[in-house]
Amino acid sequence: MRATISEDLKSFSGKPFPLIMQNDDNMLSNEEDAVSWIKDYKPAILDCLQQHGAVLLRSMPLDVPEAFSLFARAFNFPKFRYINGAAIRHKHAIEVYTECEIDASLYIFLHHELAQSTEYPRYVLFFCDQPAAAGGETMLLSSIDLYDKIEKEMPEFVRELEAKHVIQGVLYTRYMSEYDMNDGNGRGWKNSLWASTKKQAENEMTKLGLTWEWLPNEGLLTKLRAPATRVHPQHGRKVWFNHITNNHQIM
């Protein structure tokens, strides 16, 4: 594997973002090679991830979701349940789901996976199965650098935001019908909360720290206050971690 550095790359604290690692000359020729590479070099790969913020692996011998599943599970990360999420996703292999199924004409703003919840993943892995004919790029940005930029350009806004959120947090209000809607981003409460009954849903919401109200026609309204910023567990630096831009696009 060869690390490549392009002048077009963004910078994460002065380092290339993302770090691109290229599988040159088919050094890894099949999924078994890829899995063995992860097992042999996991500490080094995670160190690159910590130093650069994101790692892009190119020309990997992974051509189907099942192969990506084996590759991802070779990291042996703790299992994570996609609970309290809004996106409708369909399973293609063990721990591999579609990323988003909303209409391609809609724009997805920068956001953080499950920032609106008390449970969110530490790592997210993406796999390109079928490249888009046009567009289709996944937005990628360092939330550490974003926080620094916002704090520099709008210090009063950040101070006010953090002062309020120490006590209150960002208020996330969400309506869910009983079953999934047809717009790709309307996950019903049964699927969102991994529940088949209201009692099971209430148990999950209690664990997540949500407050809720049952509505007519089996609908559910939930509320949660969560911090707008967090501290990175490894860098110890502040991270912009919220859905404010998603909900207030003027930013």
C-alpha positions, 0 to 999 in steps of 0.5 A: 500500500502506498500513501499519496499526497495531492495538492488538492487535498484539504488540511487537517491540522496541517496534514493531508485530509483525507490520507489516501492509501493506494493498493498499487500493483494489486498488492492486495489481490482478493478480499482475503488479502484485504482482511489479512492486511487489516489484521496485520496493520490495524494499529498503524491504520488507526494511527493514520486515522487519528493523525489525518482525520480520515483515510481513503482506501483506493483500488481495494479488492472489494467488489460486493457488500459481503466482501466489504462486510468481512473487511470492516469486521476485521477491525473488530470494532464494538458492534453498534446498533443504528437506533434513533436514526431517521434515515431508512436503510436496507441491509445488504450484508452483516453490519452493511447498510445502504447509506441513504435512500432519499431522492437524488435531487435532494441535497444532504448538508454536512452532518454527524452520524446520530449527533441528535442522539446519546448513542453514536458511532465512533467510526464510520466506514463507507464502501462505493459499490456503484459509482454515480454517473454524475455527482454522488460525492460524500461530503467530508470535513474535519469537525475539529477544523470546522469548530476552529474556523467558526470560533475564529470567525464568529467567536461571540456566536460560539461562546453564546452557543456553548454557554446555553448548551452547557445548561440546555443543549441543542433541542432536537424534536422529531416526529415519527409515524408508526411505520417507515415513510416513503421519502427515505428519511422518515424512519418509523418509531418501530424500526427507529427504536428497534421495538414492536410495542410501545412499551419496548419503545419507551424502554429504549427511549428511557435508555437514550434519555429522550422525552416523548409524547404519544400522538393520535394515529400511533404517531410519536413525538420525541425530544432530546437536548444534546451538546452542540460541541464535544471534546474529541476522545483522542485529540482532546480538542473541541469538535463541532458535533450537531445537526444545526446546519442540517436544520438551519441551512442559512448557516 
